[in-house]
Amino acid sequence: MNDRFFSAGAAQRTRLLSEGKSGNGPAVYWMSREQRARDNWGLLAAREAASEPGRGLVVLFCFSPSFSSASSRHYSFLEGGLRETAAILEGYNIPLLFLYGDPGEKIPEACRLLDAALLVTDFDPYPEKRPWKKNAAASSVCPVFETDGHNIIPAWIVSPKKEFSAATFRRKAAPLLDEWLLDFPRLEPLPAVPPVPEGLFLSLDRALKSVRRKAYGPAISWIKPGESAASEGLSFFIRNRLDSYGDRRNNPAENGTSDLSPWLHFGHLSPQRAALEVKKTGDTPSRAAFLEELCVRRELADNFCHYREDAGTYEGIPDWARKTLDEHRADTRPARYPLNRLESCDTGDPLWNAAQTELVMRGKMHGWCRMYWAKKILEWSDSPEEAFSTALLLNDRYSLDGQDPNGIAGVSWAVGGLHDRGWPERPVFGKIRYMNYRGAERKFPVRQYIEKINRISDGE
């Protein structure tokens, strides 16, 4: 059925979720994970399906009332990106329409109202979103397709199963990368679609008023939302940080990371575009290090969430990890901190306090510190189950790139040994990899990092 609607390029990245009968109305793209107009494989697939004379293309975005951890900082970033994307799409005669409610119900209802020819949506293995797509596919009258525009190699193609580690994933991905790392075709304008029926669709302002925003942490000002800001951010990274990325990225005291993760998470920046632009600059260890993070570590998280139904829960960590943690659940903890103390950055560990302060103030934490941060939560919690849920809650509540497979994989690695092996046994951790303050001091200038974060918290 793919060949009926899509050319070879889009068809390779698109799979059928449910068959149905094509209506006489427009092709519909349900924008969810990939919130951009440019470099968007799902949008391009829907655009190809809209090529038939008189068909046209409509883009839908649905705000869910039940998305559990999103806060005001997340919705502000979301709003800024959607406003820009709507303006760009308008120039191509592609309306972006908004809905509020359960996406699994609202999207099929909208497609029936539009008499849609077909529905294309984004691949997204995040556990809270999976039921939306499953229900939408089950109740849609028209054919429903899914396009992976987030992974350079579609998740169902790079591997048919959950991979054991980065090494096993890398062995499968590396031979396929050049075949899939191709530039994007241009998005071509379409004739304007007829006015859509009123009643179900909302303005962006009205849809946002329906969302109950929870305020966690101050507003974020160091990064701007939207695909234009994301493109500028990628260019800045390539010009100013890429050459030293291999040496500086693991030093939290330095500004050596790419800072691209919020744009990648919200879909304002295509990972494939980032990889293409970095590859243009040559072949160096720093470029290889960046592509390892982008093409292996990031996509490994999608692999985990795609193939494990219990990803995002304590039961989703490896059996050996649950066994060793269970054997040590009665061990004496060096300290115990309730959630309110953790949120307030109020522990006896100044490095942990600085990492949590960075998360609260900036909506982002250095990757090395996030590993240390989560492992300390394990050390200070009454049980490993509590540690897992606390770390995931804080990450999703405060981090701009929260509610993401990468966050799930990161907490599952730090607390539960995912994609790791057993290490020498010790109290509380069992055979889970251990990290401590002295080890951090051997790795980077901890005091310098703490001072840097203190300046942020003081408003500098």
C-alpha positions in Angstrom: 0.0 0.0 0.0 3.0 2.4 0.5 3.7 2.5 -3.2 0.1 3.7 -3.8 0.8 6.9 -1.9 4.6 7.5 -1.5 7.7 7.5 -3.6 10.6 5.3 -2.7 12.3 7.7 -0.3 9.3 8.2 1.9 8.1 4.7 1.5 11.3 3.3 3.0 10.8 5.2 6.2 7.0 4.7 6.4 5.0 1.6 7.5 1.3 0.8 7.5 -0.4 0.7 10.9 -3.9 0.0 9.8 -5.7 -0.4 6.5 -8.8 1.6 5.7 -10.8 3.3 2.9 -9.4 6.5 1.5 -11.8 9.4 1.7 -12.2 12.2 -0.9 -10.6 14.8 1.4 -7.0 15.9 2.1 -4.1 13.9 3.2 -3.6 14.4 6.9 -0.3 14.6 8.8 -0.6 14.2 12.6 2.4 16.2 13.9 3.5 15.0 17.2 7.2 14.2 17.8 8.6 16.1 14.8 7.4 19.7 15.3 8.9 21.4 12.3 8.1 22.2 8.6 11.6 21.6 7.2 13.5 18.3 7.1 10.5 16.3 8.2 10.1 12.9 6.7 6.5 12.4 8.0 5.4 15.7 6.5 7.2 14.9 3.3 5.4 11.6 3.1 2.0 13.2 3.6 2.9 15.9 1.1 3.6 13.2 -1.5 0.2 11.6 -0.8 -1.4 15.0 -1.3 -0.1 15.4 -4.8 -3.3 14.1 -6.5 -5.1 17.1 -7.9 -7.6 18.7 -5.5 -6.5 16.6 -2.5 -4.4 19.0 -0.5 -2.7 18.5 2.9 -3.8 19.3 6.5 -1.6 19.1 9.5 -3.1 18.3 13.0 -1.6 18.8 16.4 -3.5 17.5 19.5 -2.9 18.7 23.0 -3.6 16.0 25.5 -5.1 16.8 28.9 -3.4 13.8 30.5 0.3 14.3 29.6 1.5 13.9 33.1 4.9 15.6 33.7 4.9 18.5 31.3 5.2 21.9 33.0 4.9 25.5 32.0 8.5 25.6 30.7 7.7 22.7 28.4 4.5 24.3 27.1 6.3 27.6 26.5 8.9 25.9 24.4 6.2 23.9 22.6 4.2 27.0 21.9 7.1 28.9 20.4 7.9 26.1 18.1 4.4 25.6 16.9 3.8 29.3 16.2 6.8 29.4 13.9 6.0 26.1 12.2 2.4 27.2 11.6 3.7 30.4 9.9 6.1 28.4 7.7 3.4 25.9 6.7 1.0 28.7 5.8 3.5 29.7 3.1 3.1 26.3 1.5 -0.8 26.4 1.7 -0.7 23.8 4.4 -2.9 24.6 7.4 -1.9 23.6 10.9 -5.0 22.9 12.9 -5.2 22.3 16.7 -7.2 19.9 18.8 -7.6 19.4 22.6 -8.5 16.0 24.1 -7.4 12.4 24.0 -5.4 12.1 20.7 -6.5 8.5 20.2 -10.1 9.8 19.9 -9.7 13.3 18.5 -7.4 12.5 15.6 -9.8 9.8 14.1 -12.7 12.2 14.7 -10.9 14.9 12.8 -10.0 12.6 9.9 -13.7 11.5 9.6 -14.8 15.2 9.6 -12.2 16.0 6.9 -13.0 12.8 4.9 -9.3 12.2 4.9 -7.6 10.3 2.2 -5.0 8.9 4.7 -3.3 9.7 8.0 0.5 9.9 8.4 2.0 10.3 11.9 5.4 10.3 13.6 7.1 7.2 15.0 7.4 7.7 18.8 8.0 4.9 21.3 7.5 7.0 24.4 5.3 4.9 26.6 2.7 7.5 27.5 2.1 8.2 23.8 1.9 4.6 22.5 -1.8 4.1 23.5 -2.7 7.3 21.6 -1.4 5.9 18.3 -2.8 2.4 18.9 -6.3 3.7 19.6 -6.1 6.2 16.7 -5.1 3.4 14.3 -7.8 1.1 15.6 -10.6 3.6 15.2 -9.6 5.4 12.0 -11.6 4.9 8.8 -8.8 5.9 6.5 -5.4 4.1 6.1 -3.0 5.1 8.9 0.8 5.2 8.3 3.8 5.9 10.6 7.0 7.5 9.5 10.2 7.5 11.5 11.7 11.0 11.1 13.6 10.9 14.4 16.0 8.0 13.8 18.4 8.2 10.9 17.8 4.5 10.3 14.1 3.6 11.1 13.9 1.8 14.4 12.1 -1.2 13.0 14.8 -1.6 10.3 18.0 -1.2 12.2 17.1 -4.0 14.5 14.2 -6.4 15.0 14.7 -6.7 18.8 15.9 -4.9 21.9 19.6 -4.6 21.7 21.8 -5.6 24.7 24.2 -2.7 24.5 25.6 0.2 22.5 28.2 -2.2 21.0 25.6 -4.6 19.6 23.4 -1.7 18.3 26.5 -0.1 16.7 27.4 -3.3 14.8 24.0 -3.2 13.2 23.7 0.5 12.6 27.2 1.2 11.2 26.9 -0.7 7.9 23.5 0.9 7.2 24.4 4.5 8.1 25.6 5.8 4.7 22.6 4.2 2.9 20.2 6.1 5.1 22.1 9.4 5.8 20.8 11.2 2.7 19.7 14.8 2.3 16.0 15.7 2.3 13.9 16.6 -0.7 12.4 20.0 -0.8 8.9 20.6 0.6 6.9 21.9 -2.4 3.9 24.2 -2.0 0.4 22.9 -2.6 -2.8 24.5 -3.8 -4.8 25.9 -0.9 -7.3 23.4 0.7 -10.9 24.3 0.9 -12.0 25.8 4.3 -12.2 23.1 6.9 -15.4 22.4 8.9 -15.6 24.5 12.1 -16.4 23.2 15.5 -13.8 20.6 16.3 -10.6 22.6 15.5 -9.2 25.3 17.8 -6.9 28.2 17.5 -3.5 27.7 19.1 -4.3 30.3 21.8 -7.6 28.6 22.7 -6.0 25.1 22.7 -3.3 26.4 25.0 -5.8 27.9 27.4 -7.3 24.4 27.8 -4.0 23.0 29.1 -3.4 23.2 32.8 0.3 24.2 33.2 2.2 23.3 36.3 5.0 25.7 37.2 8.2 23.9 38.1 11.3 26.1 38.1 11.8 29.5 36.5 11.1 30.3 32.9 14.0 29.3 30.6 15.7 32.1 28.6 19.1 30.7 27.6 17.6 28.8 24.6 14.8 29.9 22.2 12.3 27.5 20.7 11.6 26.9 17.0 13.3 25.5 13.9 15.1 28.8 13.1 16.7 29.0 16.5 17.5 25.3 16.3 19.3 25.8 12.9 21.2 28.7 14.3 22.1 26.6 17.4 23.5 23.8 15.2 25.5 26.3 13.2 26.9 27.8 16.5 27.9 24.4 17.7 29.7 23.5 14.5 31.6 26.8 14.4 32.5 27.1 18.1 32.3 23.8 19.9 32.6 20.9 17.5 36.4 20.9 17.1 36.8 20.5 20.9 33.8 18.4 21.5 35.8 15.2 21.9 38.0 16.7 24.6 35.5 18.9 26.5 32.1 17.3 26.3 32.7 15.2 29.5 33.9 18.1 31.6 30.8 19.7 33.3 32.9 22.7 34.3 33.3 23.5 30.6 30.7 24.7 28.1 31.6 21.8 25.8 28.4 20.1 24.9 26.2 20.7 21.9 23.2 22.0 23.8 21.0 20.6 21.0 18.9 18.2 23.0 15.9 20.4 23.7 15.5 21.1 20.0 16.0 17.4 19.1 13.4 16.4 21.8 10.7 18.8 20.5 11.5 18.0 16.9 12.6 21.5 16.1 15.8 20.1 14.7 16.1 16.9 12.6 18.8 14.6 13.9 19.5 13.7 10.3 20.2 17.3 9.5 22.5 17.6 12.4 24.4 14.5 11.3 24.6 15.8 7.7 26.0 19.2 8.6 28.5 17.7 11.0 29.7 15.2 8.4 30.4 18.0 6.0 33.1 19.3 8.3 35.4 16.3 7.8 36.5 13.2 9.7 38.0 13.9 13.1 37.7 12.3 16.6 35.4 15.1 17.8 33.1 14.5 14.8 33.1 10.8 15.5 32.3 11.4 19.1 29.3 13.6 18.3 27.9 11.1 15.7 28.3 8.3 18.2 26.1 10.2 20.6 23.6 11.2 17.9 23.4 8.0 15.9 24.1 5.3 18.4 23.4 6.3 22.0 20.3 8.4 21.2 18.8 5.8 18.8 19.6 3.0 21.2 17.1 4.6 23.6 14.4 4.5 21.0 15.3 0.8 20.4 14.8 0.1 24.1 11.4 1.9 24.3 10.2 0.4 21.0 10.8 -3.2 21.9 10.1 -3.2 25.7 6.5 -2.6 26.6 7.6 -2.0 30.2 10.2 0.6 29.4 9.9 3.5 31.8 9.1 1.2 34.7 11.3 -0.5 37.2 10.2 -3.8 35.7 11.8 -2.8 32.5 15.4 -2.9 33.8 17.4 -6.1 33.3 16.7 -9.2 35.4 20.2 -9.4 36.8 19.9 -5.8 38.0 16.6 -6.3 39.8 18.1 -9.4 41.4 21.2 -7.7 42.7 19.3 -4.6 43.9 16.8 -6.9 45.6 19.6 -8.6 47.5 20.8 -5.2 48.8 17.4 -3.5 49.5 17.9 -3.9 53.3 21.4 -2.4 53.3 22.0 0.7 55.4 21.8 3.9 53.3 24.4 6.6 54.1 21.5 9.2 54.0 17.9 9.4 53.0 16.3 12.5 51.4 12.6 12.9 50.6 11.4 14.3 47.3 11.0 17.9 48.7 14.6 18.0 49.9 15.8 16.7 46.5 13.8 19.3 44.6 15.1 22.0 46.8 18.8 21.0 46.1 19.2 20.3 49.8 21.5 17.3 50.4 24.8 16.8 52.0 26.5 16.5 48.6 27.5 19.8 47.0 28.1 18.2 43.6 24.6 16.7 43.6 23.1 20.0 44.8 24.8 21.8 41.9 23.6 19.3 39.4 20.0 19.6 40.6 20.3 23.4 40.6 21.4 23.3 37.0 18.4 21.1 36.2 16.0 23.5 38.0 17.4 26.7 36.8 18.4 25.8 33.2 16.1 22.9 32.4 19.1 20.9 31.4 21.8 19.0 33.2 25.3 18.0 31.9 25.2 14.4 30.8 27.9 13.2 33.1 26.3 14.9 36.1 22.9 13.3 35.2 24.5 9.9 35.6 26.0 10.8 39.0 22.8 12.5 40.0 20.6 9.4 39.4 23.0 7.1 41.1 23.0 9.2 44.2 19.2 9.1 44.3 19.6 5.3 44.3 22.0 5.5 47.2 19.6 7.8 49.2 16.2 6.1 48.6 14.4 3.6 50.7 14.1 1.2 47.8 15.4 0.9 44.2 11.8 1.2 43.0 11.5 4.6 44.7 14.9 5.7 43.3 13.8 4.8 39.8 10.5 6.7 40.0 12.0 9.7 41.7 14.8 10.1 39.2 12.4 9.8 36.3 10.0 12.3 37.9 12.6 15.0 38.5 14.0 14.6 35.0 10.6 14.8 33.3 9.4 17.6 35.6 12.4 20.0 35.1 14.4 19.0 32.0 13.4 20.5 28.7 14.3 17.2 27.1 12.2 15.2 29.6 9.4 12.9 28.7 11.7 11.2 26.2 13.1 7.7 25.5 16.6 9.2 26.3 15.5 10.1 29.8 14.0 6.6 30.3 17.1 4.9 29.0 19.4 7.2 31.1 17.6 6.5 34.4 17.3 2.8 33.5 21.1 2.7 33.0 22.1 4.6 36.1 19.6 3.0 38.5 19.1 -0.4 36.8 22.1 -1.3 34.7 20.4 -1.1 31.3 22.9 -1.5 28.4 25.6 -2.2 31.1 27.2 -5.1 32.8 27.7 -6.2 36.4 30.5 -4.5 38.4 32.2 -5.5 41.7 29.5 -5.8 44.4 29.1 -3.1 47.1 26.4 -2.1 49.6 23.1 -0.7 48.2 24.2 -0.8 44.6 24.9 -4.5 44.4 26.5 -5.0 41.0 25.2 -1.8 39.5 28.0 0.6 38.4 29.0 2.9 41.2 29.9 6.6 41.0 31.1 8.8 43.9 32.4 12.3 44.7 36.1 11.3 44.7 35.7 9.7 41.3 34.2 12.9 40.0 37.2 14.9 41.4 39.5 12.7 39.4 37.5 13.3 36.2 37.0 17.0 36.2 37.4 20.2 38.5 34.3 19.7 40.6 34.7 22.9 42.6 34.9 24.9 39.3 31.6 23.3 38.1 29.9 24.1 41.5 31.0 27.7 41.3 29.7 27.9 37.7 26.3 26.7 38.8 26.3 29.0 41.8 26.7 31.9 39.4 23.7 30.7 37.4 21.6 30.5 40.5 22.7 34.0 41.5 21.3 35.3 38.2 24.6 35.9 36.3 
